[in-house]
Amino acid sequence: MQTHPFLPYKEVNTMPRFVFYLFINTVLSLALAAAAVSAQTPEEAEQDGAPEDTEDVAAEEVASDEIVVTGKYLYANQVNALRTPTPIIDVPQSLSIATADQLAEQGFTSIGDIISYTPGVNTSQGEGHRDAIVFRGVRSTADFFIDGVRDDVQYYRPLYNLDQVEILRGPNALLFGRGGTGGILNRVTKKGLIGESFSSYQAGFDSFGEFGFQIDSNFRADDQWAFRINAFYEGLDNHRDFYDGDRIGINPTVKFELTPATTLDLSYEYADHQRFVDRGIPTGSDGRPVEALEEVVFGDRDLNTTELEAHLIRARVEHVFSDSVKGNFSAFYGDYDKLYQNFYASGYDEATNIVELDGYVDVTQRQNTILSGDLIGEFGAGRVRHTVIFGTEYIDTSSDQNRFNSYFDTSAADVAAGVSGAKTDRAKFLAKRGIDLTNGVGVLADGRITRNSFSTDLNDDTRVGVEVFSAYIQDEIEFSEKFDVTLGARFDSFDIEVFNVPANEIRTRKDEEVSPRLGLVFKPRENASLYASYSESFLPRSGEQYANINGDNNRLDPNTFVNLEVGVKWDFSRRLSLTAAVFEIEQESPVVSDSDAGTFDVIETTVDGIEVQLQGQVMDRWYISAGYSYLDGEQADGSRRPRELPENMFSVWNSYQATDRFTLGLGLTYQDESFINNSNSAVLPSYTRVDAAAFYDVSDTLRVQLHVENLTDELYFPNSHSTHQATVGAPLNARLSLRGRF
């Protein structure tokens, strides 16, 4: 395998001039628009629908398809990531919210779509079988939550049953425990609505042949309970050969009003997902994806697949003890059965045009039981007001996993020479369909036939048990109308036992960590705040997926993360807000010393940056969501930049209602160049993607939508997993869909 030369970062992070001008022009335009809204007279504000006193505005659901900012609260009457009904302007950290209406309006069908229009975060490839987000330079496949409960199995999460998606940035250990090192993503599901009856649907297909249908029905039983069901089906397809798959989800829920002060939500969700795994194309001698291979699929048309079957049961009881005290208790049980197998490009020789292939099959069976409870109280002492949350959480996880590497029958000489595993290669790529590898049988570069076995070379086989007990307390102290302090801490006891089956060895480790949080909020005006925050988080050495604690991992302390953040939030009006933040995340990782195996060194990695976001109605007919982030960082030795850390990212989405029935949408996302690997030898090029949309309301209950992605048909590579696995972005494509109610 050829070694790529080191590429100085200054050669790969320049922003195209036209994008820079576009960004400056957009910022100036938005500032002028915001100033215009802010300068409204009280009479104009009243005509515009803005209340005279926004402090008492609660979140409300909007039946129409028009996207508006409906209030200051994060859906305070529903489960949400913050767990307390805190006004957004009083939250001392960066966060973004995408409502169900926004997801539909922008044509989002995946978590990755949402991330592309969110500042400070970007996507990783996730080996083609899972959601993987890079939160402020920290990659994660497990910092996902559903209704505030951990959802850590690796899969692509659907959007069909969501009220909103919340993305909180910075370490979030106080409310969520281990992980949350750069941020977390919380999905808020739809619940039964007592006293209402409705049904809505969405159906569509795209120019690749992908199609899908989803339905949401709420049935009014009586004044004490309601039944709601969400379901969807997707037949998957895209621009890459062999790619196909099916996704099915069904989520019935029921809400009971047991007493005027007590409600119970019960939910069951079934998921059955299957899709082809595509891990992209290799990089060349210049360290960049080989564009000549953009149409080649490096994998097995039959064996590159991932399959997931999951059963998720959720229950939540909320009780109001008094006007100032309420409590809630939730129980979650998840049973996941997942298969993942694939071949992928692991090396490329540009001189001979030979690509090495490697592969493996991985099976995970996991059961999660999570019990948690919160008690929230509000009380005052003189002029000082307190909102206190005290909570506990218990997690019991059983996770069995094993992996077999690929093993070809032509590898006997390599194995005899002590080279573990075989590599398949091919000299030329003449067919668009890709390499000659079908059902594990392939053709080598020299013309020999080779056959793979996924049951010969065992990589690992572990049986893992995890028990976690947590307790946390947080006090939001309002000293005056202008000054708030948030103070809290969380204690986690993380106990893991790993049975290594091949070695017939059991290892255990127990970590006990305290994660503090401090936030300061100063409000010079009712509609503006300045904040500063400090928080810590940790990640045990077993990793976010409990891989193992073998070798030195058994005696190493957890990785720790410290976040410092300063920001500003400004509500120009009831319907338009600006947020900005400056932050620094410092990671400390203990490792065994190279000079003395009996001692440890602490390796530090730092990421700092800036985030800006503007969201809301600029005018009655113009909605905008714009975000910009600047990210910088250095690895421990200071000479290299962390992987998957674009210096500049910018996105903007505009929705303009041209007539009472016709609306146009226009969006743009820009991502700077970033390194694929930690050695900084492979690079993802920068790209700019333009998206567009049009909506026509046929009637009050039916809307026709057209979404066009990559309007300029740019060849781009949005993310990667490792050096020779760069994802090929979709070319120009369109999706036509119907949204309706009955």
N, C-alpha and C positions, 0 to 999 in steps of 0.2 A: 504494500500500500504506500502510495506516495505521500510524503509529508508536506503539508502546505506551509508556505512561508508565513512568518509573522506579518500581520498587516497593522500598521499604526492606526489607532482609532481616528486620528485627525484626517485620515484619507477617506473615511467611510461614513462620516456623520454629518455631512453638509446637507442643508435643506435646499431643494430646488428654489430658485429665486422667485418663480411665479407663485409657489406655494407660500413663501414668506410674504409676498405682497398681498396675496389673498387673505392670509391670516391678519395682517395689519389692517387691511381694509375692513375685514369682518369685525374685528374688535372695535375699531372706531365707529362703525355703523351701529353696532350694538350699544356702545356707550351713549351715542346720540339718541338712539331709540329709548334706552333706559332713562336717560335724562328727561326726555319728553314725557314719559309716563310718570316719572317722579314729580314733574312740575305741574301735574294736573291740579286744578282747583278742586275744592271739596264737591262742588256741584258736578264737575266733570267726572270725578271719581264715583259719585253716586250713580250717574248715568252709565258709567262703565261697569257697574255691578259690584264695585268694591265697597265693603261695609265701612262705616265710620270708625268702628272699633274692631280691629282684626285680632285682638288678644283673645277674644272669646269665640273665635271661629273654630269649630270642630270639623274634623274630616267628614266628608259626605260622599256618597256614591252618586255618580252622574249617569243617568240612563241614556243620554244622547251619546253620539259618537264624537262630538267635539271634544278635543283635549283641552282641559283647563286645569290650572292649579287650584284644587278645591279647598285648600286650607293649610294651616301651619303644622298640623299634626300628622305623624306617621300612622295613619289609620288607628287612632288611639282606642277605638272600640273593637279592635281585632288583635290577634297575636302579631307581634312585630319584633324586630331584632332588639330594640331598646328595652322592652318589657315594662316601661313606664311611659305614661302619656306626656312626654316631654316635647315642647315645641322645638321644631327643627332649629330655629335660630338660637336655642339655648344648648344645643348639643356640642360639646367641645371636641369635635373631630369631623373629618371629611366623610361625606356619605352621598350616595346617589340612589334615586328611586325611579324605577320604571313601572308604571301602572299597566294594567291589562289593556287599557285603551291605547297606550303608547306602543305596546308590543304589537298590537294588531295594526295600528296606523303605519308603523315603520316596516311591517312585513317580517318581523323577527320570528324565526322558527327554532332558534337554539340559543343556549347561553352564550356561545361565541359571538352571535350577532349583537347581543346586548353589550358585550365587552368592547366591541369595535367602536362603539359610540360612548364609551365611558372614560373619563380622564384618569390617568394614573395606573391603569391596568391594561394588560394585553394578554393574548392567548399563547399558550404553548400547544404543540401538536398533540400531546397526550398519547403518543404511539398509535394514533388513529382509532382509539377505542374508548376514550374517556374525556370528560371535561377537565381541562387543566388551565389554570389561570395564574398569571404572574402578577401578584399584588405588589406594586412598588418594588419590583425587582426580586421578589421572593416567590418562587414557583410552588404551587400547591395543587394536589389532587384530592384533598380531604377537607378543606375548610369550607364545606358546603353544609347548609342547614335548611331544614324544612319546618316552618312554624317554630323557629328557634331551637329545634332539636337536631343534633348531629346526624348528618347523612353522608357517611365517609366512604362508601363503596364506590369503586371507579366505574362510572358509566356516563352516557350522555343523558342529561336530565331534560325531560319534556317540559313544555310551557302551557299545556292545554288547560290545566286546572288552577291557574294562578290569578290572584288578585293583584299582586305586585311582586317585584323583585327588588331587594334592598342590598346594596353593595357598600359595606363599611370598610374604610381603609385605615391602615395603622394596626398595630397589635391589639387584639380584642379579648385577651385572656380573662378579664374580670367576669364577663358574662358568658363566655364560651369555652373557657378552659384551654387545654393544650392546643398548640397550633394557633391559627388566627394570627400568624406571625407578621404578615403584611396586610392582611385584611380577611374579610369573610363575605360570603354571598348567602343570603337568606331568602328562601322562597316562601311567600305567604299564600296559602291555598284558599280557595273559595269554600265558604261555609254555608250551611243552610240558613235561609232568611225567613224568619217566622212572619206570617201574615202576607206573604207575597207568592204569586204564581207567575212564572214566565218560562220561556224556552228561547234559547238563542243557538245559532249554529254558525259555522264557518267551514267553507269548502273551497279547495283550489287545486290548481295544477301548474307546473312550470314548463319551460321550453326544453328541459332535459328529460321530461317524462315523469318527474316526481309528482305525486298527488297526495292529498290528505283531506280528512274530514274530522270535525270535532263538534260536540254538542254539549250544551249546558242547560239543564232543566231543574227548576226549583218548584216543588209541589207544596201547596199550602194545605196542611192537614186541619189544624185548628189554631187557636191562639196560643197553644202551649208547645207545639212542635212543628218541624218542617223537615222535608226530605229533599236532598239535592243530589244530582248525579252529573258528573262530567266524564266524558269518554272521547277517545280519539283513535284514529288509525292513520298511519302514514306508509305509503309505498315509496321507498327511497330510490333515488337515482341522481346522478350528477354528471359532470363532464368527463369523468375518468372511466376507462374501460373496466369491465367486470364489476363495477360498483353497483350494488343493489342492496335491498334489505326491507324489513318490515318492522314497524313499531306499533304496539297496541297498548293502550292504557285505559283503565276504567277506575273511577274514584267516586263511589257512593258515600254520602255523608248524611248525618241526621243531627239536628239540633233540638234539644229539649229545654224548655224553660221550666225547671223543676219547681221553683218558687220565684216570686218577683225579684229575689236577690241572687238566685242560683241558676246557672246555665250549664249544660253538658253538651259537648260536641264529640261525636263518634265518627270515625272515618276508617275506611278500608280502601287500599289502593293495590291494584294488580298491574304489574308491568311485564311485558314480554317483548324484548327487543332483539333483533338480529340484523347485522350489517356486515358488508365487506370491509376489510381493513386495508387501508392504503396509507403507506408511510412515506410517500413522496419520492423524490429523486435525489441523486448524489450531487456533491459539489466537485468542481474541477480543480485544476492546479492553481487557479486564481482565488480559490476559497469561496467561490460563488456557485449557486445552483447552475447545473449544466442545462442551458435553455434548449439545446438541441435534443434533449431527452424529455422535454416537457410532456410528451404524449405517451411515454412508456410507463407502464405499471410494473413495478418490481415486486412481484409476489406470485402466489399461486391462486389461480382463478377459483379453485375449489376449496382450498384450505385456509386462505386468509379470511378469517371470520371471527366475530365476537357475538356471543349470545348471553343474554341476561334474562332471568326470570326472578321476579321479586314480589313478595307479599308484605305490605306495610299496613300496620294497624296503629291508629292514633286515637287517644282519648284525652279530653281536656275538660276540667271542671273549674268554673270561675264563680266565686262567691263574694258578694259585697257585704261585709260585716257592718259597715256604717258609712256615713258620708266621707269618712277620711281613711278607712281601712278596707282593703280588699285582698283576696288571696286567690291563687290558682294552682292547680295541680295537673300535671300532664304525664301520660304514660305512652311509651312508644315501643313497638316490637317490629323488627324488620328481619325478614328471612330472604337472603340473597344467594342465588346460585348462578355463577358466572363462568363462562369458558372464553378464553382468548387465545387464538393461535394465528401465527403469521410467519411469513418470510419477508425480508426487507434488505435493502442495499446497505452493506456494511463497509464497502470499500470500492474505490474506483481508480483505475489506471488510465489516465487520459491518453498515454502513448499507444497503448494496445486496445483501448476502448473496451476493456474488460471490467465488468462490475462483479464484485464479490457479493454473495448472498448469505445471510445467516437467518436463523429463525428459532422459534420455540413455541411451546404450547403451555398455557398457564390456566390452572383451575382454582377458583376461590369459592368456598362455601362459608358464609358468615351469618351469624345471628346476633343481632343487637337488641338488648333490652335496656331502655333508658327511662328512669323515673326522676322527675324533677318537680319542685314546688317553689313558689315565690310568695312572699307576704309583702305587700306594698302599703305604706302608711304615709299620711300627710298630717303634720302637726306644726304648731307654732310656739315660739317662746319669745314673747315680746314682739319686736318687729321682724324677727328672724323666722323664716319658714323652712321646714324640712320635708323632703320627699325621700323616704328611706325604703330601700328594697333589700330584703334578706332572703336568700335562697339556698337550697341544697340540691344536689344532683347525684344520682347513682347510675353507673353504667356497667353492664355486664356484657362482655363481647366474647364470642367463640368464633375463631377464624381459622379454618383449615385451608391450606394452600399448597400446591406443588407445581413444579415447573420441570419440563423436559426440554432439553436443547435439541435442535435439529441434528440428525446423524445420517450421513449418506453412505451407501455401500461402496463408494469409490474412495473412501477416506482411510482405508486400512494402512497405507504407507504413512500417512500423516499421523495417525494414532500411534503407530509403532515408533515413530520418531519423537513422540511425546507432545505432539500438537493436539490439543483438545478440540474436538468438534471439526466439522467439515465445512467447506465453502463451495458453493456452486457458482460457476461463472459462465459468461457467454460473450463471444467475441463481437458480434454485431447486433444492432437493433434495427431490423429491416421492416418489421411489421408494427403497425400502430397498436396492435393488441398486446404487445409487450413480449416478455421473454417466454421461452418454451419450458414452462413449469406447470404441470397439471396434476393434481391429486398426488403431489409428492414425487413425481417422476419428471426429470429435467434433462437437458442436454448441456454438457460442459463445453468450454471454449474449444477444446480439441476434438469435439464430436462424440465423445463417449456418453452413453446413457448412465444416469445416476438416479438412485432411488433413496428416498428419505424415510427414516423411522422416527416417530415421535414417542417411542417407548423404550429407547435404549440408553440414552445419555441423561440420567437424572441430575438436574441442577440443584434442586432443593425440595424438601418435603417437611413441612412444619405443622404442628398443631398448637395454636396459640390461644391462651386464655387471658383476658384483661379485665381487671376490676378497677373502677375509678370511683372515688368518693370526693365530692367537692362541696365547699360551703363558701358563700360570698356575701358581702354586705357593701352597700353603696348608699351614700347620703348626698342628695342634691340640696345644697344649702343656699337659700335665697336671703342674702343679708339686706338687700334693698331692691328697688325696682331696677337698679343699674348693675348690681354685682352679685354673681352666683359662683359658688364653688362646688365642684363634684369631687368627692373623696371616697375611695373604696379599696377593697382588697379581696382576693380570692385565694383559698387554700385548696390545693389539689393533691390527692394521694393516688399515684398511678402505680398499680401493681400488675406485673406481667409475668407469665410463665410460658416458656417456649419448649415444646418437645421436638427436638431435632430427630426425625425418624431414622434417617440413614446412619447417624452416629449413635442412635439409641441413648441420647443425652437430654437431660432436662436442665434448663437454666432459668433462673428467676432474677428479677430485679424490682426494687421498689424505689420510686422517686417521690419526694414530697417537696412541693414548691409553693411559694407565696407570690402572687402576681398583683402588684399595686397599681393604682390609677389615681391621677390627680388632674383635675381640669379647672381652669379659671375662665369665667365669662364676664366681660364688661360690656354693658349696653349704653352707649352714649345717647342713643335714641331708641324708641320703642321698636323700630323696624330695622335696627342694625346692631351687630354685636362683634366684639373682638374677643378671641379666645386663645388660650394656651393650654397644652396638655402634655402629660408625661404618662407613659404606660409601659408595662413589661409583659412578655410572653415567653413560653418555653416549648420545646419539642423534644420528647424523650429520644434516646438513642435507638430505640426500636423503629423509629420513623413513623410517618403518618399512616402507613399501612401495616404496621406491626410485622415487618419483614422477618427480623430475627434479632437476637442479642448475642450472637456468636462472636468468638474471638474477642477483640478489644472492646467491642460495643458493650459487653457485659460490665465493664468497669469504668466507662466514661460517663461523666455528668451530662445532663441534657444541654442541647443548644439553647442559648438565651437570646432574646431580642429586646432591644430598648428603643422606644419611639419618642421623639420630641417633635411637637407640631405647634405652629402658630398660624392663626387664620382669621378671616373676616367673613361675615355673612350679612347680606344687605337685601331686605325685601323692598324693592322699589315700590311695589304696590301689592295688593292681595294676589296678583297673578304673575308676578315676575320677580325672580330672585337671583342674586349673584353670590357665589362663594369662591373663596380663594384660600390657599394654604401653602405654607412652607414647612418642610418636614425633614427629619433625618432618622433613619433606621440603622442601628448598629447591631450586628450579629456576632456573638462570641461562641466559638466551637472548640471544645477541648479535644485534642488529638494526642496520640502517643508520640513522645519526643523521638526524633530521628537519632539523637545522640545517646539517649538513655531510655530503654524500653520501660523502665520502672517509674518514669516521670511523665508529666503531661505538659504540653504547650497549649496556649489559648490563641486560636487564630481569629482575627477580627476582619469582618467585611462590612463596609459602610455604603449605604445608598442614601442620597439626599435629593430633594427635588422641589418642584413647584406645581401646583394644580390650580386651575381656574375653571369654573363652570357657571354658565348662564342658562336659565331655564324658565320658560313660562310664556305667557301671552304678551307680546310686544304691543299689539293692537287687537281689536276684536277679531280680526280675520287672520292674524299672523301669529303663529306659535313657533318658538325656536328652542332648540336645545344645542348648546355649543360647549365644547370643553377643550382645554389645552393642558398638557403636562410636559414638564422638563425633568428628566431623570439623569442623575450622574451617580457614579459609584466606582469603587475600586476594590479589587480582591486583596487578600491579606498582604501580598508582597508590594502592593501599590503600583505595580507596573502593568497590570492588566485590568480590564473592565469586566464586571460580571456579565454572564451570558444573558440573552433575552432581555436586554435593557436598552430600548430605543431612547435616544437622547430627547427627541421631540416627537410628540404625538398630538394630533389635532383632529377634531371632528365637529361637524355642524349639521344639524337637520332643521329644515324649514318646512312648515306646513302653512299654505296660504289658501284661504277659502275664497275662491274667485267669485262664486255666486252662492245662492242659498243651497244649491245642490251639488256644485262642482268644486273640488279641492285639489290643489297641486302640492306635491312634496318634492323637495330637492335636498340631497345630503352629500357630504364629502367626508372621507376619512383619509388621514395622512399618517404614515408611520415611518419614522426615521430608520436608517440602517442599524442593525444590531448584530452582535456576535452570536453564532450558533453554539459555540463551545467555550469552555473555560480557558482553553489555550489561546483563544482569540485568533485562530487560524482559519475559521470559516465564518462567512458573513451572510446574513439575509439582507438583500438590497432594500432600499427605501421604496415606498410606493404611495400612490395617490389613487383612491378609488372613488368614483362618482356614482351615486344612486339616485333614482327618481321614482316618483309615484304619482298616481292620479286616482281620485275617488269620485264616484257619482252616486248620489242618493236617488235610486229609482223611486222610492217611496219612503215613508217614515220608518218602515221596518225592513228595508232592503238596501244594501249598499254593494256596488260593484267596485272592486279595487284592482289596480294594475301596478305592480312593483317591477322596476327594472334595476338590476344590479350590474355594476361595472359598465356604466353607460359608454365609456370610452374604449372598452374591450382591452384593457391593459393586462399584460402578462405580469403577474406579481406572485410573491411567495409570502403569505401572511405569517407563517410560523414554522417551527421545526422541532425535532426532538433531539437529534444529535447530528454529527457532521455530515452524514450522507443521507439524511432524511428531511428534505425540505418540502413542505406542502405546496402544491401547485394550486393557486387561487382560481376560482371559477371565472371563465370569460363572460362576455355579455350574455345575460339571460333574463328572462321575464317570467313573472308569476301572476296569473289571473285568479282572483278569488271572489267569493260572495260572502257577505256577512249579513245575517238577518235575525229577526226576532219574530216569534209567533206565540 
